[in-house]
């Protein structure tokens, strides 16, 4: 056995890919250096850092792996599907009896059946260990149960999770398709906003969308927690925690504390609001830091208000429900604030590590009060986000709010600290090179450690999902392919040096389906990018909808843009995404012009524009074939060879492409609010920083660059046209 052969065997034992099929269809091998570093990030160290590993080191690591597996009494976790006779293995001292029982979630018990196992014993450190196999009863109820093992001198437990064969919440929409809208909440403002959208605006937008656009849901950007105080990260996809929520979206005047406050306190809150509201009527980029600073001042004033006994009891009940993770999150926030007070600058996440905390007393009054404040902020977020969802449901939406779940968390954030035992801090999540980015992508987020997450019974994954589903009727899982495999990069190295690490997708997807089924929520998987062909079929079989974007869809046989009737049924179809310009901007080539200005093109702009225009024309031809330009001046129009300026009025084009999306067989169709008002500016240009482009800071505007408020939507002529266009044929 060569060093390379042994290293590949060790990598495969740890579910680290030794290579992958790239976007161009070519096989790409992972280097030995990459495999060694990714294994080290998983805790599999081959030798001391001062020397290079040898074949003997790798062989020894393989033996240690097998020894660990054979001396583990129960698996880290057992996940099985309902009505399936799953088998698992236990390990006890050779010749000793093994008694395995099941403690059910509801307090009951169940029995397992021992089945044949002919694996020979293994001796580890002088002790012979034997393996036995047991089968679960097929009729175990859905839920979170516990396996217990008793043997001579051995007692062990692990989680047993029974998941649905298939999530059924989306079936009604496959039979009776509906439409909704998607929006970046920070960008959508009303006349009462504090210069950016908030939870009250989300409720108002839902009511307007239901009444004037027939929407059954509103899909919003991730609302996850950012930094506890300014400066804060603009990107909603790089949060400090995915379980908790960003208080920047709180409307201070909507709190019970505002109603109880004295006149002077309310006046000061109103003054802070008025100062921010001057920004609601401008098209200038959104500056989060002054907005959040003003809100925090207002919220600190309201936090000091004497509350009623019932109000205090509600807060205590919330804290009890959220448990230790809320306490840990609030502790991290308080630590960051107290360190900031002492140093005068934000210090979180320096070099990916938190600074020393030994000089801050957890029991000091300042620490206790600051922790309580951050818990209270989450209590208010929970109240106001739930209220927004209730307004959506009351407006008649069958789904209501649809949350967006980011891929991961900031390496210097709260979860990187509080969930550090189930994350791989020495690796970073990203994406391999593809046609869009030849250098790959590094998202800087530490990935789940697959083994440690399983050893934790997948509780961090479950608890995060439960929090999201509490105030949403659906969830979009960004990069759902990450539940199957993630591109791990040795931290601080190029994405080109990464490789895939595989996860137990039966567990990750199964738990997602279980929690969604219990919440009655639909699940959308953003399944774009480099993936193995079977993944989309697997997700569909489990009742998880995929994502189809008009500009990315082509026929499998290479014959061009996809025909309307060939779109997937189990999918959410949209014309655009947040990583593309609004459709009006796309049709005018805004994405090509922007990348040219930023120096992101790898070929002449004329060549890029020519190819992009040709592809758009092929899609517009499909739209015309489907009769979606009927009743407009573009009816019967030929798009072959047309230039961007030869394709007719932008508003007519918008109507046609949204009619086309609405006419697909997809269960859900989602229309961007930016498209409904003719906006042109890009929300996010991948591969850029704030110095390059103001990503995630663009307020909602019309095609002429004038800001559009929520109150304006019912009277906006293009909004009305697109609303009619995206209405499903059977609605």
C-alpha positions as CSV (number, residue, x, y, z in Angstrom):
1,X,0.0,0.0,0.0
2,X,1.4,3.4,-1.0
3,X,1.1,6.6,1.0
4,X,-1.5,7.9,-1.5
5,X,-3.5,4.6,-1.3
6,X,-3.5,4.6,2.5
7,X,-4.4,8.3,2.6
8,X,-7.3,7.8,0.2
9,X,-8.6,4.9,2.4
10,X,-8.4,7.0,5.5
11,X,-10.2,9.9,3.8
12,X,-13.0,7.6,2.6
13,X,-13.4,6.2,6.1
14,X,-14.0,9.8,7.3
15,X,-16.3,10.6,4.3
16,X,-13.7,13.0,2.8
17,X,-13.9,13.0,-1.0
18,X,-10.6,12.2,-2.8
19,X,-11.9,14.0,-5.9
20,X,-15.0,15.2,-7.5
21,X,-16.7,15.8,-10.9
22,X,-16.2,19.5,-11.7
23,X,-18.8,21.8,-13.3
24,X,-17.1,21.2,-16.7
25,X,-17.6,17.5,-16.4
26,X,-14.0,16.7,-15.7
27,X,-12.7,14.7,-12.7
28,X,-10.6,16.7,-10.3
29,X,-8.4,15.0,-7.7
30,X,-7.9,16.4,-4.2
31,X,-4.2,16.8,-3.4
32,X,-2.5,14.9,-0.6
33,X,-1.9,18.2,1.2
34,X,-5.7,19.0,1.0
35,X,-6.6,15.6,2.4
36,X,-4.2,15.8,5.3
37,X,-5.4,19.3,6.3
38,X,-9.1,18.5,6.0
39,X,-8.6,15.3,8.0
40,X,-6.8,17.4,10.6
41,X,-9.7,19.8,10.7
42,X,-11.9,16.9,11.5
43,X,-9.6,15.9,14.4
44,X,-7.8,13.2,12.6
45,X,-4.2,14.1,13.1
46,X,-1.5,11.9,11.5
47,X,1.6,13.2,13.3
48,X,3.0,16.2,15.1
49,X,3.0,19.4,13.0
50,X,6.8,19.5,12.9
51,X,7.1,16.7,10.3
52,X,5.4,15.3,7.2
53,X,3.2,12.2,7.7
54,X,4.4,8.9,6.4
55,X,2.6,5.8,5.1
56,X,3.0,4.2,8.6
57,X,1.3,7.3,10.2
58,X,-1.7,6.9,7.9
59,X,-1.9,3.1,8.4
60,X,-1.8,3.7,12.2
61,X,-4.6,6.3,11.8
62,X,-6.7,3.7,9.9
63,X,-6.3,1.2,12.7
64,X,-7.2,3.8,15.3
65,X,-10.4,4.6,13.3
66,X,-11.4,1.0,13.3
67,X,-10.6,0.6,17.0
68,X,-12.7,3.6,17.9
69,X,-15.6,2.3,15.9
70,X,-15.4,-1.2,17.4
71,X,-15.2,0.1,21.0
72,X,-18.1,2.5,20.7
73,X,-21.0,0.7,22.5
74,X,-23.8,2.5,20.6
75,X,-23.6,4.5,17.3
76,X,-23.3,8.3,17.7
77,X,-27.0,8.5,16.7
78,X,-29.5,6.3,14.9
79,X,-31.8,8.0,12.3
80,X,-34.4,5.8,10.5
81,X,-37.5,6.4,8.4
82,X,-41.0,5.6,9.6
83,X,-42.2,2.1,8.5
84,X,-38.7,1.0,7.8
85,X,-37.0,-2.0,9.5
86,X,-33.6,-0.3,10.1
87,X,-30.7,-2.2,11.5
88,X,-27.9,-0.8,13.7
89,X,-24.8,-2.3,15.4
90,X,-23.7,-2.3,19.1
91,X,-20.4,-3.3,20.6
92,X,-19.8,-5.0,23.9
93,X,-17.1,-7.1,25.4
94,X,-16.9,-10.3,23.4
95,X,-19.2,-12.9,24.9
96,X,-21.2,-10.5,27.1
97,X,-24.9,-10.1,26.7
98,X,-26.4,-6.9,25.1
99,X,-29.7,-5.6,26.2
100,X,-31.1,-2.8,24.1
101,X,-34.3,-0.9,24.8
102,X,-36.1,2.1,23.3
103,X,-37.5,4.9,25.5
104,X,-40.1,6.7,23.4
105,X,-40.6,10.5,23.3
106,X,-44.1,10.1,24.9
107,X,-42.7,8.1,27.8
108,X,-43.5,4.7,26.5
109,X,-41.1,1.9,25.6
110,X,-40.4,-0.4,22.6
111,X,-38.3,-3.4,22.0
112,X,-35.7,-4.2,19.4
113,X,-35.0,-7.6,17.7
114,X,-31.5,-9.1,17.5
115,X,-30.5,-10.2,14.0
116,X,-27.6,-12.3,12.7
117,X,-24.2,-10.7,12.7
118,X,-21.1,-12.7,11.7
119,X,-18.5,-10.0,12.1
120,X,-15.5,-11.5,14.0
121,X,-14.4,-10.0,17.4
122,X,-11.6,-7.3,17.5
123,X,-9.1,-6.9,20.2
124,X,-8.2,-3.4,21.3
125,X,-5.7,-2.8,24.1
126,X,-6.0,-6.4,25.2
127,X,-9.8,-6.4,25.4
128,X,-11.8,-8.5,22.9
129,X,-14.9,-6.7,21.6
130,X,-17.8,-8.2,19.8
131,X,-20.4,-6.7,17.5
132,X,-24.2,-7.4,17.6
133,X,-26.9,-6.2,15.2
134,X,-30.4,-5.1,16.2
135,X,-33.5,-4.2,14.1
136,X,-35.9,-1.5,15.0
137,X,-39.6,-2.2,14.9
138,X,-41.0,-0.6,11.7
139,X,-44.0,1.0,13.4
140,X,-42.1,3.3,15.7
141,X,-43.8,6.7,15.9
142,X,-42.2,9.8,14.4
143,X,-40.1,11.7,16.9
144,X,-37.1,11.9,19.1
145,X,-36.5,8.8,21.1
146,X,-33.6,7.2,23.1
147,X,-31.8,3.9,22.7
148,X,-30.3,2.3,25.8
149,X,-27.7,-0.4,26.0
150,X,-26.9,-2.4,29.1
151,X,-24.1,-5.0,29.2
152,X,-21.5,-6.3,31.7
153,X,-19.8,-3.1,32.9
154,X,-21.2,-1.0,30.0
155,X,-24.1,1.4,30.0
156,X,-24.7,3.7,27.1
157,X,-27.5,5.8,25.4
158,X,-27.9,7.6,22.1
159,X,-30.6,9.5,20.2
160,X,-33.0,7.6,18.0
161,X,-34.8,9.8,15.5
162,X,-37.7,8.5,13.4
163,X,-38.3,10.6,10.4
164,X,-41.2,10.6,7.8
165,X,-40.7,8.7,4.6
166,X,-41.8,11.8,2.9
167,X,-42.8,15.4,3.8
168,X,-46.4,15.8,2.7
169,X,-46.9,19.5,3.3
170,X,-46.1,20.5,-0.3
171,X,-48.5,18.0,-1.9
172,X,-51.5,20.3,-1.8
173,X,-49.5,22.9,-3.9
174,X,-48.4,20.3,-6.4
175,X,-52.1,19.6,-7.0
176,X,-53.2,23.2,-6.7
177,X,-50.2,25.6,-7.5
178,X,-50.0,29.0,-5.9
179,X,-47.8,32.1,-6.2
180,X,-46.0,34.4,-3.8
181,X,-43.5,37.2,-3.7
182,X,-39.9,37.5,-2.5
183,X,-38.3,40.5,-0.9
184,X,-35.3,41.7,0.9
185,X,-36.9,43.0,4.1
186,X,-34.3,45.6,4.9
187,X,-35.0,47.2,1.4
188,X,-38.8,47.3,1.7
189,X,-39.9,50.4,3.7
190,X,-43.0,52.1,4.7
191,X,-43.6,55.7,5.8
192,X,-43.1,54.6,9.4
193,X,-39.8,52.7,8.9
194,X,-36.6,53.6,10.6
195,X,-34.8,54.0,7.2
196,X,-35.0,50.2,6.5
197,X,-37.7,47.6,6.6
198,X,-38.7,46.0,9.9
199,X,-41.1,43.4,11.3
200,X,-44.1,45.7,11.1
201,X,-43.3,46.4,7.5
202,X,-43.1,42.6,6.9
203,X,-46.7,42.3,8.2
204,X,-47.9,45.2,6.2
205,X,-46.2,43.9,3.0
206,X,-47.9,40.5,3.6
207,X,-51.3,42.2,3.8
208,X,-50.7,44.2,0.6
209,X,-49.3,41.2,-1.3
210,X,-52.3,39.1,-0.3
211,X,-54.9,41.7,-1.1
212,X,-53.4,43.2,-4.3
213,X,-51.3,40.4,-5.7
214,X,-53.0,37.2,-4.6
215,X,-49.8,36.0,-2.9
216,X,-50.0,33.0,-0.6
217,X,-46.5,33.6,0.9
218,X,-43.8,36.2,1.3
219,X,-40.2,34.8,1.1
220,X,-37.8,37.1,2.9
221,X,-34.0,37.2,3.2
222,X,-32.4,35.5,6.3
223,X,-33.3,37.4,9.4
224,X,-30.6,35.7,11.5
225,X,-28.7,37.6,14.2
226,X,-25.8,39.8,13.3
227,X,-23.3,41.5,15.5
228,X,-24.9,42.7,18.8
229,X,-24.0,46.3,18.2
230,X,-22.6,48.4,15.4
231,X,-20.7,48.0,13.2
232,X,-22.8,45.1,11.8
233,X,-22.4,42.8,8.8
234,X,-24.5,43.9,5.8
235,X,-24.9,40.4,4.4
236,X,-27.8,38.4,5.8
237,X,-26.0,35.3,4.7
238,X,-23.1,35.8,7.2
239,X,-24.9,35.8,10.5
240,X,-23.4,35.3,14.0
241,X,-26.3,32.9,14.8
242,X,-28.9,31.1,12.6
243,X,-31.1,30.2,15.5
244,X,-31.6,33.7,16.8
245,X,-32.9,36.8,15.1
246,X,-31.5,40.3,14.2
247,X,-32.9,43.0,16.5
248,X,-32.3,45.6,13.8
249,X,-35.7,44.6,12.5
250,X,-37.5,45.5,15.7
251,X,-40.1,48.4,15.5
252,X,-39.5,49.9,19.0
253,X,-42.9,51.6,19.1
254,X,-44.6,48.2,18.7
255,X,-43.3,46.8,22.0
256,X,-45.5,46.5,25.1
257,X,-42.8,48.5,26.9
258,X,-43.4,51.5,24.7
259,X,-47.1,51.5,25.7
260,X,-46.1,51.4,29.4
261,X,-43.3,54.0,29.1
262,X,-43.7,57.5,30.5
263,X,-44.2,60.5,28.2
264,X,-40.5,61.5,28.3
265,X,-39.3,58.0,27.2
266,X,-41.9,57.8,24.4
267,X,-40.9,61.2,23.2
268,X,-37.2,60.3,23.0
269,X,-38.1,57.1,21.1
270,X,-40.2,59.1,18.7
271,X,-37.4,61.6,18.2
272,X,-35.0,58.7,17.3
273,X,-37.6,57.3,14.9
274,X,-38.2,60.7,13.2
275,X,-34.5,61.2,12.7
276,X,-34.2,57.8,10.9
277,X,-37.4,58.2,8.9
278,X,-35.9,61.0,6.8
279,X,-34.1,58.2,5.0
280,X,-37.3,56.4,3.9
281,X,-37.8,58.7,1.0
282,X,-34.4,58.5,-0.5
283,X,-32.8,56.1,-3.0
284,X,-29.4,56.3,-1.2
285,X,-27.9,53.0,0.0
286,X,-29.0,51.8,3.4
287,X,-26.6,52.4,6.2
288,X,-27.4,49.9,8.9
289,X,-25.0,51.2,11.6
290,X,-26.7,54.5,12.4
291,X,-30.1,52.9,12.2
292,X,-29.1,50.1,14.6
293,X,-27.4,52.6,17.0
294,X,-30.6,54.6,17.1
295,X,-32.8,51.5,17.7
296,X,-30.5,50.2,20.5
297,X,-30.7,53.6,22.3
298,X,-34.5,53.4,22.0
299,X,-34.6,49.7,23.1
300,X,-32.3,50.3,26.1
301,X,-34.7,53.1,27.3
302,X,-37.7,50.7,26.8
303,X,-35.9,47.8,28.5
304,X,-35.7,50.0,31.7
305,X,-39.4,50.4,31.8
306,X,-41.2,48.8,34.8
307,X,-43.2,45.9,33.4
308,X,-46.4,44.3,34.6
309,X,-46.3,40.9,36.4
310,X,-47.8,39.2,33.3
311,X,-45.2,40.8,31.0
312,X,-42.3,39.6,33.2
313,X,-43.9,36.1,33.3
314,X,-44.1,36.0,29.5
315,X,-40.4,37.0,29.3
316,X,-39.4,34.3,31.8
317,X,-41.4,31.7,29.9
318,X,-39.6,32.6,26.7
319,X,-36.2,32.3,28.4
320,X,-37.2,28.9,29.9
321,X,-38.3,27.6,26.5
322,X,-35.1,28.7,24.7
323,X,-33.0,27.3,27.4
324,X,-29.2,27.1,27.6
325,X,-28.5,28.2,24.0
326,X,-30.3,31.5,24.6
327,X,-28.3,32.0,27.7
328,X,-25.1,31.2,25.9
329,X,-26.0,33.5,23.0
330,X,-26.8,36.3,25.4
331,X,-23.6,35.7,27.3
332,X,-21.6,36.0,24.1
333,X,-23.4,39.2,23.1
334,X,-22.8,40.7,26.6
335,X,-19.1,39.7,26.6
336,X,-18.6,41.5,23.3
337,X,-20.3,44.6,24.6
338,X,-18.4,44.7,27.8
339,X,-15.1,44.2,26.0
340,X,-16.1,46.9,23.6
341,X,-16.8,49.3,26.5
342,X,-13.3,48.6,27.9
343,X,-11.3,48.7,24.6
344,X,-13.3,51.2,22.6
345,X,-13.4,49.1,19.5
346,X,-15.2,45.9,18.3
347,X,-12.9,42.9,19.0
348,X,-15.2,40.0,18.1
349,X,-13.7,37.5,15.6
350,X,-10.1,38.8,15.5
351,X,-8.3,36.1,13.5
352,X,-11.4,33.9,13.9
353,X,-10.8,33.7,17.7
354,X,-12.4,35.5,20.7
355,X,-10.1,37.4,23.0
356,X,-9.5,36.5,26.6
357,X,-12.5,36.7,28.8
358,X,-11.1,35.8,32.2
359,X,-11.2,39.4,33.5
360,X,-15.0,39.8,33.1
361,X,-17.0,38.5,36.1
362,X,-20.1,36.6,35.0
363,X,-21.9,37.4,38.2
364,X,-21.1,41.2,38.1
365,X,-24.3,43.3,38.0
366,X,-23.2,44.9,34.6
367,X,-22.8,41.4,33.1
368,X,-26.1,40.1,34.4
369,X,-28.0,43.2,33.2
370,X,-26.4,43.1,29.8
371,X,-27.1,39.4,29.3
372,X,-30.8,40.0,30.3
373,X,-31.0,42.9,27.8
374,X,-29.9,40.6,24.9
375,X,-32.3,37.9,26.0
376,X,-35.1,40.6,26.0
377,X,-34.1,41.7,22.5
378,X,-34.7,38.1,21.3
379,X,-38.0,38.0,23.2
380,X,-39.1,41.1,21.4
381,X,-37.9,39.7,18.0
382,X,-39.9,36.5,18.7
383,X,-43.0,38.5,19.4
384,X,-42.8,40.8,16.5
385,X,-41.8,38.2,13.9
386,X,-44.6,35.9,15.1
387,X,-47.0,38.9,14.8
388,X,-45.9,39.5,11.2
389,X,-46.6,35.8,10.4
390,X,-50.0,36.0,12.0
391,X,-50.8,39.1,10.0
392,X,-49.9,37.1,6.8
393,X,-52.1,34.2,7.8
394,X,-55.0,36.5,8.8
395,X,-54.7,38.2,5.4
396,X,-55.6,34.8,3.9
397,X,-52.1,33.5,3.0
398,X,-52.0,29.7,3.1
399,X,-48.3,29.6,3.8
400,X,-47.6,33.1,5.2
401,X,-44.0,33.9,5.8
402,X,-41.3,31.8,4.2
403,X,-38.0,32.0,6.0
404,X,-34.6,31.8,4.4
405,X,-31.9,29.7,6.1
406,X,-28.3,30.7,5.5
407,X,-25.6,28.1,4.9
408,X,-23.6,28.8,8.0
409,X,-22.3,31.4,10.5
410,X,-19.6,33.9,10.9
411,X,-16.3,32.4,12.1
412,X,-16.1,35.0,14.9
413,X,-19.7,35.0,15.8
414,X,-21.9,33.7,18.6
415,X,-22.5,30.2,17.2
416,X,-18.9,29.7,16.4
417,X,-18.4,30.1,20.2
418,X,-21.5,28.5,21.6
419,X,-21.6,25.6,19.1
420,X,-17.9,25.2,18.7
421,X,-18.0,21.6,19.8
422,X,-20.1,20.6,16.7
423,X,-18.3,22.9,14.2
424,X,-14.9,22.4,12.5
425,X,-13.1,25.7,13.2
426,X,-10.1,24.9,11.1
427,X,-12.1,24.6,7.9
428,X,-14.1,27.1,5.9
429,X,-17.2,26.4,3.7
430,X,-17.2,27.5,0.1
431,X,-17.7,26.3,-3.5
432,X,-15.3,24.8,-6.1
433,X,-14.5,26.6,-9.3
434,X,-17.3,26.8,-11.9
435,X,-18.3,28.7,-14.9
436,X,-19.4,31.7,-12.8
437,X,-16.3,31.9,-10.6
438,X,-13.1,30.3,-11.9
439,X,-11.3,30.7,-8.6
440,X,-14.0,29.1,-6.5
441,X,-15.6,30.7,-3.5
442,X,-14.7,30.9,0.2
443,X,-17.8,31.8,2.4
444,X,-15.5,31.8,5.5
445,X,-18.1,29.9,7.6
446,X,-17.0,26.9,9.8
447,X,-18.9,23.8,8.7
448,X,-20.8,21.3,10.9
449,X,-18.5,18.5,12.0
450,X,-20.5,15.5,10.8
451,X,-19.4,13.1,13.6
452,X,-19.7,15.6,16.4
453,X,-23.1,16.7,15.2
454,X,-24.3,13.1,15.2
455,X,-22.8,12.6,18.7
456,X,-24.9,15.6,19.8
457,X,-28.0,13.8,18.6
458,X,-28.4,16.5,15.9
459,X,-30.0,18.7,18.5
460,X,-28.4,21.9,17.3
461,X,-29.8,21.3,13.9
462,X,-33.2,20.4,15.3
463,X,-33.4,23.4,17.7
464,X,-32.5,25.8,15.0
465,X,-35.2,24.5,12.7
466,X,-37.8,24.6,15.5
467,X,-37.1,28.2,16.1
468,X,-37.5,29.1,12.5
469,X,-40.7,27.1,12.0
470,X,-42.3,28.8,15.0
471,X,-42.9,32.0,13.0
472,X,-43.0,30.7,9.4
473,X,-45.1,28.5,7.2
474,X,-42.2,27.6,5.0
475,X,-38.5,27.6,4.7
476,X,-36.0,28.0,1.9
477,X,-32.7,26.2,2.7
478,X,-29.9,28.1,1.0
479,X,-27.5,25.6,-0.7
480,X,-29.4,22.6,0.5
481,X,-26.7,20.5,-1.2
482,X,-24.8,21.2,1.9
483,X,-26.9,18.6,3.7
484,X,-25.3,16.1,1.4
485,X,-21.8,17.4,1.1
486,X,-19.9,20.7,1.7
487,X,-16.8,22.1,0.0
488,X,-14.3,22.3,2.9
489,X,-11.3,24.6,2.5
490,X,-8.4,24.6,4.9
491,X,-8.9,27.9,6.7
492,X,-7.0,30.8,5.2
493,X,-6.3,28.9,2.0
494,X,-7.5,29.3,-1.6
495,X,-10.9,27.6,-2.4
496,X,-8.9,25.8,-5.1
497,X,-7.3,23.7,-2.3
498,X,-10.6,22.4,-1.0
499,X,-12.5,19.1,-1.3
500,X,-16.0,17.8,-0.4
501,X,-16.9,16.3,2.9
502,X,-20.0,14.1,2.9
503,X,-22.7,14.2,5.5
504,X,-25.4,11.7,6.6
505,X,-28.0,13.2,4.3
506,X,-30.6,10.6,5.5
507,X,-30.2,12.2,8.9
508,X,-30.0,15.9,7.9
509,X,-32.8,15.8,5.3
510,X,-34.9,13.4,7.5
511,X,-34.7,15.7,10.5
512,X,-35.6,18.7,8.3
513,X,-38.6,16.8,7.0
514,X,-39.6,15.7,10.5
515,X,-39.6,19.2,12.0
516,X,-41.3,20.7,8.9
517,X,-44.0,18.0,9.1
518,X,-44.7,18.7,12.7
519,X,-44.8,22.5,12.0
520,X,-47.0,22.0,8.9
521,X,-44.5,23.9,6.9
522,X,-43.3,23.6,3.3
523,X,-39.6,23.2,2.5
524,X,-37.7,24.6,-0.5
525,X,-34.2,23.5,-1.2
526,X,-32.0,25.9,-3.2
527,X,-30.4,23.2,-5.3
528,X,-28.5,25.3,-7.8
529,X,-24.7,24.8,-8.5
530,X,-22.5,21.7,-8.7
531,X,-24.3,18.6,-7.5
532,X,-24.6,14.9,-8.1
533,X,-27.5,14.1,-10.5
534,X,-29.3,11.9,-8.0
535,X,-29.7,14.6,-5.4
536,X,-32.6,16.4,-6.9
537,X,-34.5,13.1,-7.3
538,X,-33.8,12.2,-3.7
539,X,-35.1,15.5,-2.4
540,X,-38.2,15.2,-4.5
541,X,-38.8,11.7,-3.1
542,X,-38.6,13.1,0.4
543,X,-41.1,15.9,-0.3
544,X,-38.5,18.7,-0.4
545,X,-39.1,21.1,-3.3
546,X,-36.3,22.3,-5.5
547,X,-35.5,25.7,-7.0
548,X,-35.8,26.6,-10.7
549,X,-34.7,30.0,-12.0
550,X,-35.8,31.0,-15.5
551,X,-32.4,32.2,-16.6
552,X,-30.7,29.0,-15.5
553,X,-33.1,26.4,-16.9
554,X,-32.2,24.5,-20.1
555,X,-33.3,21.2,-21.6
556,X,-31.4,18.1,-20.5
557,X,-30.7,17.2,-24.1
558,X,-28.9,20.5,-24.8
559,X,-31.5,21.8,-27.2
560,X,-31.7,25.2,-25.5
561,X,-33.9,26.9,-23.0
562,X,-36.4,24.8,-21.1
563,X,-39.9,24.6,-22.4
564,X,-42.7,25.8,-20.0
565,X,-44.2,22.3,-19.6
566,X,-40.9,20.7,-18.7
567,X,-40.3,22.6,-15.5
568,X,-40.3,20.5,-12.3
569,X,-43.6,20.1,-10.4
570,X,-41.9,19.8,-7.0
571,X,-40.2,23.2,-7.2
572,X,-40.4,26.9,-6.5
573,X,-39.9,28.6,-9.8
574,X,-38.9,32.2,-10.1
575,X,-37.7,34.5,-12.8
576,X,-34.7,35.8,-10.8
577,X,-32.8,35.5,-7.5
578,X,-31.0,37.9,-5.2
579,X,-27.7,37.1,-6.8
580,X,-28.9,38.5,-10.2
581,X,-30.1,42.0,-11.0
582,X,-33.8,42.6,-11.1
583,X,-35.2,41.3,-14.4
584,X,-35.5,44.8,-15.8
585,X,-31.8,45.3,-15.1
586,X,-30.9,41.9,-16.4
587,X,-32.6,42.4,-19.7
588,X,-30.6,45.6,-20.1
589,X,-27.4,43.9,-19.3
590,X,-26.8,45.4,-15.9
591,X,-25.0,42.3,-14.6
592,X,-22.6,42.4,-17.5
593,X,-21.9,46.1,-17.2
594,X,-21.5,45.8,-13.4
595,X,-19.0,43.0,-13.7
596,X,-17.1,44.9,-16.3
597,X,-16.9,48.0,-14.1
598,X,-15.7,45.8,-11.2
599,X,-13.1,44.0,-13.3
600,X,-14.7,40.6,-12.8
601,X,-15.0,39.5,-16.4
602,X,-12.5,37.0,-17.8
603,X,-13.1,37.9,-21.5
604,X,-14.0,41.0,-23.5
605,X,-17.2,42.7,-22.4
606,X,-18.5,42.6,-26.0
607,X,-18.2,38.8,-26.1
608,X,-19.8,38.4,-22.7
609,X,-22.7,40.7,-23.7
610,X,-23.2,38.9,-27.0
611,X,-23.4,35.5,-25.5
612,X,-25.7,36.7,-22.7
613,X,-28.1,38.4,-25.1
614,X,-28.3,35.3,-27.2
615,X,-29.2,33.2,-24.2
616,X,-31.8,35.7,-23.1
617,X,-33.3,35.6,-26.6
618,X,-33.6,31.9,-26.5
619,X,-35.6,32.1,-23.3
620,X,-37.7,34.9,-24.6
621,X,-38.4,32.8,-27.7
622,X,-39.7,30.1,-25.4
623,X,-41.9,32.7,-23.6
624,X,-43.3,33.7,-27.0
625,X,-43.9,30.1,-28.0
626,X,-46.0,29.6,-24.9
627,X,-48.1,32.6,-25.9
628,X,-47.1,34.6,-22.8
629,X,-46.8,37.9,-24.8
630,X,-50.4,37.7,-25.9
631,X,-52.2,41.0,-25.7
632,X,-48.9,43.0,-25.7
633,X,-47.1,44.7,-28.6
634,X,-44.6,41.7,-28.4
635,X,-47.2,39.2,-29.5
636,X,-45.7,37.4,-32.5
637,X,-42.3,39.1,-32.0
638,X,-39.2,37.2,-33.1
639,X,-36.3,37.4,-30.7
640,X,-33.7,35.5,-32.7
641,X,-30.7,37.7,-33.3
642,X,-32.3,40.7,-31.6
643,X,-30.2,43.2,-29.7
644,X,-31.1,44.4,-26.2
645,X,-32.6,47.5,-27.6
646,X,-34.6,45.6,-30.3
647,X,-36.8,43.5,-28.0
648,X,-39.5,46.0,-27.2
649,X,-40.7,47.7,-24.0
650,X,-39.2,46.4,-20.7
651,X,-42.6,46.4,-19.0
652,X,-44.0,44.1,-21.7
653,X,-41.0,41.8,-21.4
654,X,-41.6,41.6,-17.6
655,X,-45.2,40.7,-18.1
656,X,-44.3,37.9,-20.5
657,X,-41.6,36.2,-18.4
658,X,-43.7,36.3,-15.3
659,X,-46.7,34.8,-17.2
660,X,-44.4,32.1,-18.4
661,X,-43.2,31.3,-14.8
662,X,-46.8,31.3,-13.6
663,X,-47.8,28.8,-16.4
664,X,-45.2,26.2,-15.4
665,X,-46.3,23.1,-13.5
666,X,-44.2,24.1,-10.5
667,X,-46.1,23.9,-7.2
668,X,-44.9,27.4,-6.2
669,X,-44.0,30.5,-8.2
670,X,-42.2,33.3,-6.6
671,X,-42.1,36.8,-8.1
672,X,-39.5,39.3,-6.9
673,X,-40.9,42.5,-5.5
674,X,-38.1,44.3,-7.4
675,X,-39.5,43.0,-10.6
676,X,-43.0,44.2,-9.7
677,X,-41.8,47.9,-9.6
678,X,-39.3,47.7,-12.4
679,X,-36.2,48.1,-10.1
680,X,-32.8,47.6,-11.9
681,X,-30.1,47.7,-9.3
682,X,-28.4,44.5,-8.2
683,X,-28.9,43.6,-4.5
684,X,-25.8,41.4,-4.4
685,X,-22.8,40.9,-6.7
686,X,-21.1,37.6,-5.7
687,X,-17.3,37.8,-5.3
688,X,-17.3,41.5,-4.1
689,X,-16.9,43.4,-0.9
690,X,-18.4,46.6,0.5
691,X,-15.4,48.4,-1.0
692,X,-16.4,47.2,-4.4
693,X,-20.2,47.4,-4.4
694,X,-22.9,48.1,-1.7
695,X,-24.2,44.6,-1.5
696,X,-27.4,44.1,0.6
697,X,-27.9,47.8,0.9
698,X,-30.1,48.8,-2.0
699,X,-33.5,50.1,-1.1
700,X,-36.6,49.3,-3.3
701,X,-36.9,51.7,-6.2
702,X,-38.7,51.9,-9.5
703,X,-37.1,51.8,-12.9
704,X,-36.3,55.6,-12.7
705,X,-34.5,55.2,-9.4
706,X,-37.3,56.7,-7.3
707,X,-37.9,54.9,-3.9
708,X,-41.1,52.9,-3.6
709,X,-42.8,52.5,-0.2
710,X,-45.2,49.7,0.8
711,X,-48.1,52.1,0.8
712,X,-47.3,52.9,-2.9
713,X,-47.6,49.4,-4.1
714,X,-51.4,49.1,-4.5
715,X,-51.4,52.2,-6.7
716,X,-48.3,51.3,-8.7
717,X,-49.3,50.4,-12.3
718,X,-46.4,48.0,-13.0
719,X,-47.1,46.2,-9.7
720,X,-50.7,45.7,-10.8
721,X,-49.6,44.3,-14.2
722,X,-47.1,41.9,-12.8
723,X,-49.5,40.8,-10.1
724,X,-52.0,39.8,-12.8
725,X,-49.2,38.2,-14.8
726,X,-48.0,35.9,-11.9
727,X,-51.5,34.8,-11.0
728,X,-51.7,31.0,-11.5
729,X,-54.0,29.9,-14.3
730,X,-56.1,27.8,-11.9
731,X,-56.4,30.5,-9.2
